Amino acid sequence: MRVEIITPDKELFKGEAKSVTVPGVDGSMGFLNNHAPLITVLKAGDVKVKTDSGVETFAVKGGVVEVSNNTVIVLAE
């Protein structure tokens, strides 16, 4: 799936991933290919992106995540 993690200052990540884990306000959420469409708010924590080369971790202070058509877009603070 395609993943983008964007802050007001810069783009932290853009590429393909096997899975994404985000810190949702109601708890941690994970996304895989063909996940149902979803928009939700994030709290402070780590966004973890699992790729073929390993796991990358990005600290966020909050934000919004949108999942649709095998694309995960994180608009982070």
Chimera marker file (.cmm) of the C-alpha trace (Angstrom):
<marker_set name="trace">
<marker id="1" x="0.000" y="0.000" z="0.000" r="1" g="1" b="0" radius="0.5"/>
<marker id="2" x="1.064" y="3.596" z="-0.529" r="1" g="1" b="0" radius="0.5"/>
<marker id="3" x="1.860" y="5.636" z="2.597" r="1" g="1" b="0" radius="0.5"/>
<marker id="4" x="2.446" y="9.364" z="3.068" r="1" g="1" b="0" radius="0.5"/>
<marker id="5" x="3.306" y="11.030" z="6.385" r="1" g="1" b="0" radius="0.5"/>
<marker id="6" x="3.148" y="14.804" z="6.100" r="1" g="1" b="0" radius="0.5"/>
<marker id="7" x="3.767" y="17.585" z="8.642" r="1" g="1" b="0" radius="0.5"/>
<marker id="8" x="3.284" y="21.333" z="8.110" r="1" g="1" b="0" radius="0.5"/>
<marker id="9" x="7.064" y="21.619" z="7.656" r="1" g="1" b="0" radius="0.5"/>
<marker id="10" x="7.973" y="18.637" z="5.494" r="1" g="1" b="0" radius="0.5"/>
<marker id="11" x="7.157" y="15.198" z="4.171" r="1" g="1" b="0" radius="0.5"/>
<marker id="12" x="8.463" y="12.568" z="6.603" r="1" g="1" b="0" radius="0.5"/>
<marker id="13" x="7.748" y="9.468" z="4.515" r="1" g="1" b="0" radius="0.5"/>
<marker id="14" x="6.396" y="8.612" z="1.080" r="1" g="1" b="0" radius="0.5"/>
<marker id="15" x="6.498" y="5.117" z="-0.326" r="1" g="1" b="0" radius="0.5"/>
<marker id="16" x="5.215" y="1.564" z="-0.226" r="1" g="1" b="0" radius="0.5"/>
<marker id="17" x="4.610" y="-0.311" z="3.032" r="1" g="1" b="0" radius="0.5"/>
<marker id="18" x="3.364" y="-3.687" z="4.222" r="1" g="1" b="0" radius="0.5"/>
<marker id="19" x="1.595" y="-2.237" z="7.283" r="1" g="1" b="0" radius="0.5"/>
<marker id="20" x="1.123" y="0.984" z="9.245" r="1" g="1" b="0" radius="0.5"/>
<marker id="21" x="0.407" y="1.413" z="12.964" r="1" g="1" b="0" radius="0.5"/>
<marker id="22" x="-0.849" y="4.751" z="14.317" r="1" g="1" b="0" radius="0.5"/>
<marker id="23" x="-1.694" y="6.090" z="17.818" r="1" g="1" b="0" radius="0.5"/>
<marker id="24" x="-5.457" y="6.631" z="17.590" r="1" g="1" b="0" radius="0.5"/>
<marker id="25" x="-7.310" y="8.524" z="20.320" r="1" g="1" b="0" radius="0.5"/>
<marker id="26" x="-9.061" y="5.269" z="21.292" r="1" g="1" b="0" radius="0.5"/>
<marker id="27" x="-5.896" y="3.156" z="21.102" r="1" g="1" b="0" radius="0.5"/>
<marker id="28" x="-3.355" y="1.884" z="18.633" r="1" g="1" b="0" radius="0.5"/>
<marker id="29" x="-4.653" y="1.012" z="15.146" r="1" g="1" b="0" radius="0.5"/>
<marker id="30" x="-3.009" y="-1.010" z="12.399" r="1" g="1" b="0" radius="0.5"/>
<marker id="31" x="-3.681" y="-0.951" z="8.674" r="1" g="1" b="0" radius="0.5"/>
<marker id="32" x="-2.943" y="-3.550" z="6.003" r="1" g="1" b="0" radius="0.5"/>
<marker id="33" x="-3.778" y="-3.731" z="2.293" r="1" g="1" b="0" radius="0.5"/>
<marker id="34" x="-7.508" y="-3.569" z="1.460" r="1" g="1" b="0" radius="0.5"/>
<marker id="35" x="-8.444" y="-1.938" z="4.783" r="1" g="1" b="0" radius="0.5"/>
<marker id="36" x="-11.911" y="-0.403" z="4.892" r="1" g="1" b="0" radius="0.5"/>
<marker id="37" x="-12.018" y="3.375" z="4.305" r="1" g="1" b="0" radius="0.5"/>
<marker id="38" x="-11.453" y="5.325" z="7.517" r="1" g="1" b="0" radius="0.5"/>
<marker id="39" x="-10.725" y="8.838" z="8.772" r="1" g="1" b="0" radius="0.5"/>
<marker id="40" x="-9.787" y="9.311" z="12.421" r="1" g="1" b="0" radius="0.5"/>
<marker id="41" x="-7.908" y="11.590" z="14.817" r="1" g="1" b="0" radius="0.5"/>
<marker id="42" x="-4.477" y="10.751" z="16.214" r="1" g="1" b="0" radius="0.5"/>
<marker id="43" x="-2.986" y="11.464" z="19.620" r="1" g="1" b="0" radius="0.5"/>
<marker id="44" x="0.694" y="11.932" z="20.449" r="1" g="1" b="0" radius="0.5"/>
<marker id="45" x="2.763" y="8.818" z="19.863" r="1" g="1" b="0" radius="0.5"/>
<marker id="46" x="4.648" y="6.863" z="17.220" r="1" g="1" b="0" radius="0.5"/>
<marker id="47" x="3.577" y="6.056" z="13.669" r="1" g="1" b="0" radius="0.5"/>
<marker id="48" x="5.260" y="2.795" z="12.642" r="1" g="1" b="0" radius="0.5"/>
<marker id="49" x="5.670" y="1.915" z="8.973" r="1" g="1" b="0" radius="0.5"/>
<marker id="50" x="6.720" y="-1.638" z="8.110" r="1" g="1" b="0" radius="0.5"/>
<marker id="51" x="8.499" y="-1.855" z="4.751" r="1" g="1" b="0" radius="0.5"/>
<marker id="52" x="10.523" y="-4.539" z="2.980" r="1" g="1" b="0" radius="0.5"/>
<marker id="53" x="13.672" y="-3.093" z="4.561" r="1" g="1" b="0" radius="0.5"/>
<marker id="54" x="12.367" y="-2.971" z="8.162" r="1" g="1" b="0" radius="0.5"/>
<marker id="55" x="10.286" y="-0.779" z="10.454" r="1" g="1" b="0" radius="0.5"/>
<marker id="56" x="10.550" y="3.012" z="10.451" r="1" g="1" b="0" radius="0.5"/>
<marker id="57" x="9.169" y="4.993" z="13.406" r="1" g="1" b="0" radius="0.5"/>
<marker id="58" x="8.001" y="8.623" z="13.318" r="1" g="1" b="0" radius="0.5"/>
<marker id="59" x="7.020" y="10.564" z="16.452" r="1" g="1" b="0" radius="0.5"/>
<marker id="60" x="3.880" y="12.689" z="16.063" r="1" g="1" b="0" radius="0.5"/>
<marker id="61" x="2.130" y="15.095" z="18.443" r="1" g="1" b="0" radius="0.5"/>
<marker id="62" x="-1.301" y="14.365" z="16.980" r="1" g="1" b="0" radius="0.5"/>
<marker id="63" x="-3.054" y="14.727" z="13.658" r="1" g="1" b="0" radius="0.5"/>
<marker id="64" x="-5.419" y="12.941" z="11.305" r="1" g="1" b="0" radius="0.5"/>
<marker id="65" x="-5.147" y="9.712" z="9.304" r="1" g="1" b="0" radius="0.5"/>
<marker id="66" x="-7.127" y="8.790" z="6.176" r="1" g="1" b="0" radius="0.5"/>
<marker id="67" x="-7.217" y="5.260" z="4.778" r="1" g="1" b="0" radius="0.5"/>
<marker id="68" x="-8.747" y="4.735" z="1.328" r="1" g="1" b="0" radius="0.5"/>
<marker id="69" x="-8.028" y="2.596" z="-1.754" r="1" g="1" b="0" radius="0.5"/>
<marker id="70" x="-4.821" y="1.054" z="-0.336" r="1" g="1" b="0" radius="0.5"/>
<marker id="71" x="-3.488" y="4.525" z="0.529" r="1" g="1" b="0" radius="0.5"/>
<marker id="72" x="-2.721" y="5.745" z="4.043" r="1" g="1" b="0" radius="0.5"/>
<marker id="73" x="-2.227" y="9.509" z="4.474" r="1" g="1" b="0" radius="0.5"/>
<marker id="74" x="-1.105" y="10.813" z="7.869" r="1" g="1" b="0" radius="0.5"/>
<marker id="75" x="-1.382" y="14.574" z="8.395" r="1" g="1" b="0" radius="0.5"/>
<marker id="76" x="0.699" y="14.957" z="11.533" r="1" g="1" b="0" radius="0.5"/>
<marker id="77" x="1.620" y="17.755" z="13.912" r="1" g="1" b="0" radius="0.5"/>
<link id1="1" id2="2" r="1" g="1" b="0" radius="0.2"/>
<link id1="2" id2="3" r="1" g="1" b="0" radius="0.2"/>
<link id1="3" id2="4" r="1" g="1" b="0" radius="0.2"/>
<link id1="4" id2="5" r="1" g="1" b="0" radius="0.2"/>
<link id1="5" id2="6" r="1" g="1" b="0" radius="0.2"/>
<link id1="6" id2="7" r="1" g="1" b="0" radius="0.2"/>
<link id1="7" id2="8" r="1" g="1" b="0" radius="0.2"/>
<link id1="8" id2="9" r="1" g="1" b="0" radius="0.2"/>
<link id1="9" id2="10" r="1" g="1" b="0" radius="0.2"/>
<link id1="10" id2="11" r="1" g="1" b="0" radius="0.2"/>
<link id1="11" id2="12" r="1" g="1" b="0" radius="0.2"/>
<link id1="12" id2="13" r="1" g="1" b="0" radius="0.2"/>
<link id1="13" id2="14" r="1" g="1" b="0" radius="0.2"/>
<link id1="14" id2="15" r="1" g="1" b="0" radius="0.2"/>
<link id1="15" id2="16" r="1" g="1" b="0" radius="0.2"/>
<link id1="16" id2="17" r="1" g="1" b="0" radius="0.2"/>
<link id1="17" id2="18" r="1" g="1" b="0" radius="0.2"/>
<link id1="18" id2="19" r="1" g="1" b="0" radius="0.2"/>
<link id1="19" id2="20" r="1" g="1" b="0" radius="0.2"/>
<link id1="20" id2="21" r="1" g="1" b="0" radius="0.2"/>
<link id1="21" id2="22" r="1" g="1" b="0" radius="0.2"/>
<link id1="22" id2="23" r="1" g="1" b="0" radius="0.2"/>
<link id1="23" id2="24" r="1" g="1" b="0" radius="0.2"/>
<link id1="24" id2="25" r="1" g="1" b="0" radius="0.2"/>
<link id1="25" id2="26" r="1" g="1" b="0" radius="0.2"/>
<link id1="26" id2="27" r="1" g="1" b="0" radius="0.2"/>
<link id1="27" id2="28" r="1" g="1" b="0" radius="0.2"/>
<link id1="28" id2="29" r="1" g="1" b="0" radius="0.2"/>
<link id1="29" id2="30" r="1" g="1" b="0" radius="0.2"/>
<link id1="30" id2="31" r="1" g="1" b="0" radius="0.2"/>
<link id1="31" id2="32" r="1" g="1" b="0" radius="0.2"/>
<link id1="32" id2="33" r="1" g="1" b="0" radius="0.2"/>
<link id1="33" id2="34" r="1" g="1" b="0" radius="0.2"/>
<link id1="34" id2="35" r="1" g="1" b="0" radius="0.2"/>
<link id1="35" id2="36" r="1" g="1" b="0" radius="0.2"/>
<link id1="36" id2="37" r="1" g="1" b="0" radius="0.2"/>
<link id1="37" id2="38" r="1" g="1" b="0" radius="0.2"/>
<link id1="38" id2="39" r="1" g="1" b="0" radius="0.2"/>
<link id1="39" id2="40" r="1" g="1" b="0" radius="0.2"/>
<link id1="40" id2="41" r="1" g="1" b="0" radius="0.2"/>
<link id1="41" id2="42" r="1" g="1" b="0" radius="0.2"/>
<link id1="42" id2="43" r="1" g="1" b="0" radius="0.2"/>
<link id1="43" id2="44" r="1" g="1" b="0" radius="0.2"/>
<link id1="44" id2="45" r="1" g="1" b="0" radius="0.2"/>
<link id1="45" id2="46" r="1" g="1" b="0" radius="0.2"/>
<link id1="46" id2="47" r="1" g="1" b="0" radius="0.2"/>
<link id1="47" id2="48" r="1" g="1" b="0" radius="0.2"/>
<link id1="48" id2="49" r="1" g="1" b="0" radius="0.2"/>
<link id1="49" id2="50" r="1" g="1" b="0" radius="0.2"/>
<link id1="50" id2="51" r="1" g="1" b="0" radius="0.2"/>
<link id1="51" id2="52" r="1" g="1" b="0" radius="0.2"/>
<link id1="52" id2="53" r="1" g="1" b="0" radius="0.2"/>
<link id1="53" id2="54" r="1" g="1" b="0" radius="0.2"/>
<link id1="54" id2="55" r="1" g="1" b="0" radius="0.2"/>
<link id1="55" id2="56" r="1" g="1" b="0" radius="0.2"/>
<link id1="56" id2="57" r="1" g="1" b="0" radius="0.2"/>
<link id1="57" id2="58" r="1" g="1" b="0" radius="0.2"/>
<link id1="58" id2="59" r="1" g="1" b="0" radius="0.2"/>
<link id1="59" id2="60" r="1" g="1" b="0" radius="0.2"/>
<link id1="60" id2="61" r="1" g="1" b="0" radius="0.2"/>
<link id1="61" id2="62" r="1" g="1" b="0" radius="0.2"/>
<link id1="62" id2="63" r="1" g="1" b="0" radius="0.2"/>
<link id1="63" id2="64" r="1" g="1" b="0" radius="0.2"/>
<link id1="64" id2="65" r="1" g="1" b="0" radius="0.2"/>
<link id1="65" id2="66" r="1" g="1" b="0" radius="0.2"/>
<link id1="66" id2="67" r="1" g="1" b="0" radius="0.2"/>
<link id1="67" id2="68" r="1" g="1" b="0" radius="0.2"/>
<link id1="68" id2="69" r="1" g="1" b="0" radius="0.2"/>
<link id1="69" id2="70" r="1" g="1" b="0" radius="0.2"/>
<link id1="70" id2="71" r="1" g="1" b="0" radius="0.2"/>
<link id1="71" id2="72" r="1" g="1" b="0" radius="0.2"/>
<link id1="72" id2="73" r="1" g="1" b="0" radius="0.2"/>
<link id1="73" id2="74" r="1" g="1" b="0" radius="0.2"/>
<link id1="74" id2="75" r="1" g="1" b="0" radius="0.2"/>
<link id1="75" id2="76" r="1" g="1" b="0" radius="0.2"/>
<link id1="76" id2="77" r="1" g="1" b="0" radius="0.2"/>
</marker_set>
